[in-house]
Amino acid sequence: MELHIRTDASVALTLKREIICHGISRFYVRPYDADHVEFIFLSLSEHQKKLLSYSLRNYSYCLTYLA
């Protein structure tokens, strides 16, 4: 399952550091438009999903699941 998270570019670096700090390292970041970036996770365990959810609690984001 693929997971896409779109957020403001201004918080992308901080969020990336927080995600890596939680041990999630298999993702990439790409520009979405002038003000947003998209984090793309190709496979996450249930535990990693919980850690990611915890990391996102302080951010505004748009989440998309692709099967």
C-alpha positions in Angstrom: 0.0 0.0 0.0 1.3 3.4 -1.0 0.8 6.4 1.3 1.1 10.0 0.2 1.2 12.9 2.6 1.0 16.5 1.3 2.1 19.3 3.6 3.4 22.9 3.5 7.0 23.2 2.1 7.9 25.4 5.1 7.6 22.5 7.5 8.9 19.8 5.3 12.5 19.7 6.6 11.3 19.6 10.2 8.8 16.9 9.5 11.4 14.9 7.6 13.8 15.0 10.5 11.0 13.9 12.9 10.0 11.0 10.7 13.7 9.8 10.4 14.1 10.2 14.2 11.3 7.7 14.6 13.2 5.2 12.5 11.2 5.5 9.3 13.7 5.8 6.4 12.0 4.2 3.4 10.3 7.2 1.8 10.9 10.0 -0.6 9.9 13.7 -0.8 8.9 15.4 -4.0 7.6 18.9 -4.8 3.9 19.1 -5.3 3.4 22.7 -6.2 5.0 26.1 -5.2 3.9 25.9 -1.5 3.6 22.1 -0.8 5.7 19.0 -0.9 4.5 15.3 -0.9 6.0 12.6 1.3 5.6 9.2 -0.4 5.8 6.0 1.6 5.8 2.8 -0.4 5.4 0.3 2.4 4.9 0.8 6.1 4.4 -1.7 8.9 1.5 -1.1 11.3 4.0 0.1 13.9 5.5 2.6 11.5 2.0 3.9 10.6 1.4 4.5 14.3 4.8 6.3 14.6 4.0 8.4 11.5 0.6 9.3 12.9 2.3 10.4 16.1 4.8 12.5 14.1 2.0 14.2 12.1 0.0 15.3 15.2 1.4 18.9 15.1 1.1 19.4 11.3 -1.6 20.3 8.8 -1.6 17.7 6.0 -3.6 15.9 3.4 -3.3 12.0 3.4 -4.0 9.7 0.5 -3.9 5.9 0.5 -3.2 4.1 -2.8 -3.8 0.3 -3.0 
